[in-house]
């Protein structure tokens, strides 16, 4: 037997690895050991099972498998897999809702200091209605109504500084309406809940503070010709009439608030009545004149006639505004009177809150 080369040994290893020869058929012990070590070290792919063998092994293993119940960890994983897809949409919806809520809250906060005819005043009125709707007890509704009344007082003071007398009248009348509503809410339960007496006392103190605030504003604006009419309109709030002695404390507050609203409405109606009820002056019959006299007369009367038409046009423009103010003030006064009547009756039935108008 000749000497084997490296190529012969490599060919022998490949034959044994592919199954063409068996390792035991190699008679030379050294060569057999070399082939065995080579197969163990290199683990040639040919040493693995073929496709048929792998398929047979797979089938045998699968036949022995039995499905088991899902564990808690499996259920958690499945839940996360189910929620994985809609999770981004839920987060987007939550983010959008959060942004809308922040914008709404900031808008409501900014609108708290607005007055009538401001762009955000409707937002302020809407937030007041929401607060009234969320108030569940008479005490809660009384607190909300008092807060709205204080807003109307602040609006009246701001409008008085600008000389808006018609708007001051409406705000003053609505102040009386909401203050009467607050007192009426407490009057329904003051005989049933003894703790309500403390709230009634606080409401009386608040009303006195409001009167003092209005009096200070009136004293500051009364000497200025541009704000004197508005100060006169606000002076209705600075004074009050003495209520009847047979009323309960809450009913007395409601009566005073209704009186304030009624006097403000009366002032508004007095501003409208003279203009609407005035009788037109009789126009004298024109005299016959010559051509020269007619020319001189026409030139003389042209300028006064123009000024008269301008004044009449201005009055016609302002009259609808005055009438709207008088109408709004009278509605608020009627609501205040109704609230005062409920407070006087003192029924246990709680009236529904009156939403603010604008």
C-alpha positions as CSV (number, residue, x, y, z in Angstrom):
1,X,0.0,0.0,0.0
2,X,1.5,3.3,-1.1
3,X,1.8,6.4,1.0
4,X,-1.5,8.4,1.3
5,X,-1.5,12.1,0.5
6,X,-3.6,14.9,2.0
7,X,-5.9,14.8,-0.9
8,X,-6.5,11.1,-0.4
9,X,-7.3,11.7,3.3
10,X,-9.7,14.5,2.4
11,X,-11.5,12.3,-0.2
12,X,-11.8,9.6,2.4
13,X,-13.3,12.0,4.9
14,X,-15.9,13.2,2.4
15,X,-16.9,9.6,1.5
16,X,-17.4,8.7,5.2
17,X,-19.3,12.0,5.8
18,X,-21.6,11.4,2.8
19,X,-22.2,7.7,3.8
20,X,-20.4,6.1,0.9
21,X,-18.1,4.4,3.3
22,X,-18.4,3.4,6.9
23,X,-15.8,4.5,9.4
24,X,-15.4,0.8,10.5
25,X,-14.3,-0.2,7.0
26,X,-11.1,1.8,7.3
27,X,-8.6,-0.8,8.4
28,X,-5.7,1.5,9.2
29,X,-6.2,2.5,12.8
30,X,-4.4,5.8,12.5
31,X,-6.3,6.8,9.4
32,X,-9.6,5.7,10.9
33,X,-8.9,7.9,14.0
34,X,-7.9,10.8,11.8
35,X,-11.2,10.6,9.9
36,X,-13.2,10.3,13.1
37,X,-11.5,13.4,14.6
38,X,-12.1,15.3,11.4
39,X,-15.8,14.5,11.4
40,X,-16.1,15.5,15.0
41,X,-14.2,18.8,14.8
42,X,-15.7,20.1,11.6
43,X,-19.3,18.8,11.8
44,X,-19.8,18.9,8.2
45,X,-23.5,19.6,7.0
46,X,-23.5,16.2,5.4
47,X,-23.4,14.6,8.9
48,X,-27.0,15.9,9.6
49,X,-30.1,14.0,8.6
50,X,-31.5,14.4,5.2
51,X,-34.9,15.9,4.3
52,X,-36.9,12.6,4.7
53,X,-35.3,12.0,8.0
54,X,-36.1,15.5,9.3
55,X,-39.7,15.2,8.1
56,X,-40.1,11.9,9.8
57,X,-38.7,13.3,13.1
58,X,-41.0,16.3,12.9
59,X,-44.1,14.2,12.4
60,X,-43.2,12.0,15.3
61,X,-42.7,15.0,17.6
62,X,-45.9,16.7,16.6
63,X,-47.9,13.5,17.3
64,X,-46.8,13.5,20.9
65,X,-47.7,17.2,21.5
66,X,-50.9,18.1,23.4
67,X,-52.3,21.7,23.7
68,X,-52.3,23.0,27.3
69,X,-54.4,25.8,28.9
70,X,-53.2,29.4,28.5
71,X,-51.4,30.7,31.5
72,X,-51.9,34.2,33.0
73,X,-48.7,35.4,31.3
74,X,-50.1,34.1,27.9
75,X,-53.3,36.0,28.4
76,X,-51.5,39.2,29.3
77,X,-49.4,38.9,26.2
78,X,-52.5,38.3,24.0
79,X,-54.2,41.3,25.6
80,X,-51.3,43.5,24.7
81,X,-51.2,42.2,21.2
82,X,-54.9,43.0,20.8
83,X,-54.5,46.5,22.2
84,X,-51.3,47.2,20.3
85,X,-53.0,48.3,17.1
86,X,-55.7,50.7,18.5
87,X,-53.4,52.1,21.2
88,X,-52.0,54.9,19.0
89,X,-55.5,56.0,18.0
90,X,-56.6,56.0,21.6
91,X,-53.6,58.1,22.6
92,X,-54.3,60.5,19.8
93,X,-57.9,60.9,20.9
94,X,-56.8,61.4,24.5
95,X,-54.3,64.0,23.4
96,X,-56.9,65.9,21.2
97,X,-59.4,65.8,24.1
98,X,-56.8,67.2,26.5
99,X,-55.9,70.0,24.1
100,X,-59.5,70.9,23.6
101,X,-60.1,70.9,27.3
102,X,-57.1,73.1,27.9
103,X,-58.2,75.6,25.2
104,X,-61.7,75.6,26.6
105,X,-60.5,76.2,30.2
106,X,-58.2,79.0,29.1
107,X,-60.9,80.6,27.0
108,X,-63.4,80.5,29.9
109,X,-60.7,82.0,32.2
110,X,-60.0,84.8,29.7
111,X,-63.7,85.5,29.2
112,X,-64.3,86.0,33.0
113,X,-63.4,89.6,32.7
114,X,-65.4,90.4,29.6
115,X,-68.5,92.6,29.3
116,X,-71.5,92.8,27.0
117,X,-70.7,93.1,23.3
118,X,-67.2,91.6,23.8
119,X,-66.3,88.6,21.5
120,X,-65.9,86.2,24.4
121,X,-68.9,87.3,26.4
122,X,-71.0,84.4,25.0
123,X,-68.3,82.0,26.3
124,X,-68.7,83.6,29.7
125,X,-72.5,83.2,29.6
126,X,-72.2,79.5,28.5
127,X,-69.8,78.7,31.4
128,X,-72.2,80.3,33.8
129,X,-75.0,78.1,32.5
130,X,-72.8,75.0,32.9
131,X,-72.1,75.9,36.5
132,X,-75.8,76.3,37.2
133,X,-76.5,73.0,35.6
134,X,-73.9,71.2,37.7
135,X,-75.1,72.7,40.9
136,X,-77.1,69.9,42.6
137,X,-78.3,71.5,45.9
138,X,-80.0,74.8,46.7
139,X,-76.9,75.9,48.6
140,X,-74.7,75.2,45.6
141,X,-77.1,77.0,43.3
142,X,-77.2,80.0,45.6
143,X,-73.4,80.2,45.6
144,X,-73.3,80.0,41.8
145,X,-76.1,82.7,41.5
146,X,-74.1,84.9,43.9
147,X,-71.0,84.5,41.8
148,X,-72.9,85.5,38.6
149,X,-74.3,88.5,40.4
150,X,-70.8,89.6,41.4
151,X,-69.8,89.3,37.7
152,X,-72.7,91.6,36.7
153,X,-71.6,94.1,39.4
154,X,-68.1,94.1,38.0
155,X,-69.5,94.5,34.5
156,X,-71.6,97.4,35.6
157,X,-68.6,99.1,37.1
158,X,-66.5,98.6,34.0
159,X,-69.2,99.8,31.7
160,X,-69.8,102.9,33.9
161,X,-66.2,103.8,33.6
162,X,-66.7,103.8,29.8
163,X,-69.9,105.9,30.0
164,X,-72.2,103.1,28.6
165,X,-75.3,104.0,30.6
166,X,-77.7,101.6,28.8
167,X,-75.4,98.6,29.3
168,X,-75.0,99.7,33.0
169,X,-78.8,99.6,33.5
170,X,-79.0,96.1,32.0
171,X,-76.1,94.8,34.1
172,X,-77.6,96.3,37.2
173,X,-81.0,94.8,36.6
174,X,-79.4,91.4,36.0
175,X,-77.4,91.8,39.1
176,X,-80.6,92.1,41.0
177,X,-82.1,89.1,39.2
178,X,-79.2,86.7,40.2
179,X,-79.0,88.0,43.7
180,X,-82.7,87.4,44.1
181,X,-82.3,83.9,42.7
182,X,-79.5,83.2,45.2
183,X,-81.7,84.4,48.1
184,X,-84.7,82.4,46.8
185,X,-82.6,79.2,46.7
186,X,-81.7,79.7,50.4
187,X,-85.2,80.7,51.4
188,X,-86.5,77.3,50.3
189,X,-84.3,75.5,52.9
190,X,-83.6,78.0,55.6
191,X,-86.5,76.7,57.7
192,X,-85.5,73.1,57.1
193,X,-81.7,73.3,57.3
194,X,-80.4,75.4,60.2
195,X,-76.9,75.6,58.7
196,X,-78.4,77.7,55.9
197,X,-78.6,80.7,58.3
198,X,-74.9,81.1,58.0
199,X,-75.1,81.3,54.2
200,X,-77.9,83.8,54.5
201,X,-75.8,86.0,56.8
202,X,-72.9,85.9,54.4
203,X,-75.2,86.7,51.5
204,X,-76.4,89.8,53.4
205,X,-72.9,90.9,54.0
206,X,-72.0,90.4,50.4
207,X,-75.0,92.6,49.4
208,X,-73.8,95.4,51.7
209,X,-70.3,95.1,50.2
210,X,-71.8,95.4,46.7
211,X,-73.7,98.5,47.6
212,X,-70.6,100.1,49.1
213,X,-68.6,99.3,45.9
214,X,-71.3,100.8,43.7
215,X,-71.5,103.9,45.8
216,X,-67.7,104.4,45.5
217,X,-67.9,104.1,41.7
218,X,-70.8,106.5,41.5
219,X,-68.9,109.1,43.7
220,X,-65.9,108.8,41.5
221,X,-67.7,109.1,38.1
222,X,-70.5,111.6,39.0
223,X,-68.5,114.7,38.4
224,X,-67.3,113.7,34.9
225,X,-69.8,114.8,32.2
226,X,-68.9,111.9,30.0
227,X,-69.6,109.3,32.8
228,X,-72.3,111.1,34.8
229,X,-75.3,109.4,33.0
230,X,-73.7,106.0,33.6
231,X,-73.0,106.9,37.2
232,X,-76.6,107.9,37.7
233,X,-77.7,104.5,36.3
234,X,-75.4,102.7,38.7
235,X,-76.6,104.7,41.6
236,X,-79.7,102.5,41.6
237,X,-77.6,99.7,42.9
238,X,-76.0,101.9,45.6
239,X,-79.3,102.6,47.3
240,X,-82.0,100.2,48.6
241,X,-85.4,100.3,50.2
242,X,-86.2,98.8,53.6
243,X,-88.0,95.5,53.1
244,X,-91.1,94.4,55.0
245,X,-90.6,93.2,58.6
246,X,-92.6,90.1,58.2
247,X,-90.2,88.5,55.7
248,X,-87.5,85.9,56.5
249,X,-83.9,87.0,56.2
250,X,-83.5,85.3,52.8
251,X,-86.8,86.6,51.6
252,X,-85.8,90.1,52.7
253,X,-82.6,89.9,50.6
254,X,-84.6,88.7,47.6
255,X,-87.1,91.6,48.0
256,X,-84.3,94.1,48.1
257,X,-82.6,92.6,45.0
258,X,-85.9,92.5,43.1
259,X,-86.4,96.2,44.1
260,X,-83.0,97.1,42.7
261,X,-83.8,95.3,39.4
262,X,-87.2,96.9,39.1
263,X,-85.8,100.4,39.7
264,X,-83.1,99.9,37.1
265,X,-85.8,98.7,34.6
266,X,-87.8,101.8,35.4
267,X,-84.9,104.1,34.7
268,X,-84.4,102.4,31.3
269,X,-88.1,102.7,30.5
270,X,-88.1,106.4,31.4
271,X,-85.3,107.0,28.9
272,X,-87.4,105.5,26.1
273,X,-90.9,106.7,27.0
274,X,-90.4,110.5,26.4
275,X,-89.0,109.9,22.9
276,X,-91.5,107.3,21.8
277,X,-94.5,109.2,23.2
278,X,-93.6,112.7,22.2
279,X,-96.1,114.3,19.8
280,X,-94.7,115.9,16.7
281,X,-94.8,119.6,16.5
282,X,-97.4,121.2,14.2
283,X,-95.9,122.5,11.0
284,X,-97.1,126.0,10.1
285,X,-98.5,126.5,6.6
286,X,-96.0,128.0,4.3
287,X,-96.6,131.6,3.3
288,X,-96.5,132.7,-0.3
289,X,-93.4,134.6,-1.2
290,X,-91.9,136.2,-4.2
291,X,-89.0,134.6,-6.0
292,X,-86.3,136.7,-4.3
293,X,-87.9,136.2,-0.9
294,X,-88.2,132.4,-1.5
295,X,-84.5,132.2,-2.4
296,X,-83.4,134.1,0.8
297,X,-85.7,132.1,2.9
298,X,-84.5,128.8,1.5
299,X,-80.9,129.8,2.1
300,X,-81.6,130.9,5.6
301,X,-83.5,127.7,6.5
302,X,-81.2,125.2,4.7
303,X,-78.6,124.8,7.5
304,X,-81.1,124.5,10.5
305,X,-83.2,122.0,8.5
306,X,-80.1,119.9,7.9
307,X,-79.1,119.9,11.5
308,X,-82.6,119.0,12.5
309,X,-82.6,116.0,10.2
310,X,-79.3,114.9,11.6
311,X,-80.6,115.1,15.1
312,X,-83.7,113.2,14.2
313,X,-81.6,110.5,12.5
314,X,-79.4,110.2,15.5
315,X,-82.4,109.8,17.8
316,X,-83.8,107.1,15.5
317,X,-80.5,105.3,15.6
318,X,-80.3,105.4,19.4
319,X,-83.9,104.6,20.1
320,X,-83.7,100.8,19.3
321,X,-80.7,100.4,21.5
322,X,-82.5,102.1,24.4
323,X,-85.6,100.0,23.8
324,X,-83.5,96.8,23.8
325,X,-81.9,97.8,27.0
326,X,-85.3,98.6,28.6
327,X,-86.7,95.3,27.4
328,X,-83.7,93.3,28.8
329,X,-83.8,95.2,32.1
330,X,-87.6,94.6,32.5
331,X,-87.2,90.9,31.8
332,X,-84.5,90.6,34.5
333,X,-86.7,92.6,36.9
334,X,-89.7,90.3,36.3
335,X,-87.4,87.3,37.0
336,X,-86.2,88.9,40.1
337,X,-89.8,89.6,41.3
338,X,-90.7,86.0,40.6
339,X,-87.7,84.8,42.7
340,X,-88.7,87.2,45.5
341,X,-92.2,85.8,45.5
342,X,-90.9,82.3,45.8
343,X,-88.6,83.3,48.6
344,X,-91.6,84.9,50.4
345,X,-93.7,81.8,50.0
346,X,-90.8,79.7,51.4
347,X,-91.9,76.4,49.9
348,X,-89.8,73.4,50.3
349,X,-89.8,72.7,46.6
350,X,-86.6,74.0,45.1
351,X,-87.1,76.1,42.0
352,X,-85.1,75.4,38.9
353,X,-82.2,77.8,38.3
354,X,-82.8,80.6,35.9
355,X,-80.1,80.6,33.2
356,X,-78.5,84.0,32.5
357,X,-79.6,85.7,29.3
358,X,-77.7,87.6,26.7
